[in-house]
């Protein structure tokens, strides 16, 4: 049986680029991070992680190219998938951030030339 985090990871790996390209109607990542629960999950997820400089900059300024978030149904729960990239260099510099309902937990897939997941908070 596939664990829930693995199932979420597989879903995002398969669908995040398509979802990001489609646009949408949800809040942008920088708007989500204005909410205390989302910000706490974001900070907790990044704590102690080695991330590229542009991610550290975004974590401080919330300034970068983004698309509206998408709601993603997983079983009976709705997760929020947000996307951001490095300004003027999105190619291999993208983050797909998945928040659990209410922003209680966060996962991020960094596409810095290789796929890597940061552990959830």
Number of C-alpha atoms within 10 A of each C-alpha: 4 7 8 11 12 10 13 17 18 12 13 20 14 11 11 22 13 11 20 19 11 11 13 14 10 16 16 19 24 21 14 19 19 11 12 12 15 22 20 17 21 25 15 16 18 21 13 8 10 10 13 12 10 16 21 13 13 16 16 9 10 17 16 19 17 21 21 21 25 23 18 18 10 13 7 6 10 15 20 21 25 26 26 25 23 21 14 9 10 15 11 14 19 24 24 22 22 27 23 19 14 12 20 16 21 26 24 24 21 21 17 15 10 9 11 12 14 17 16 18 15
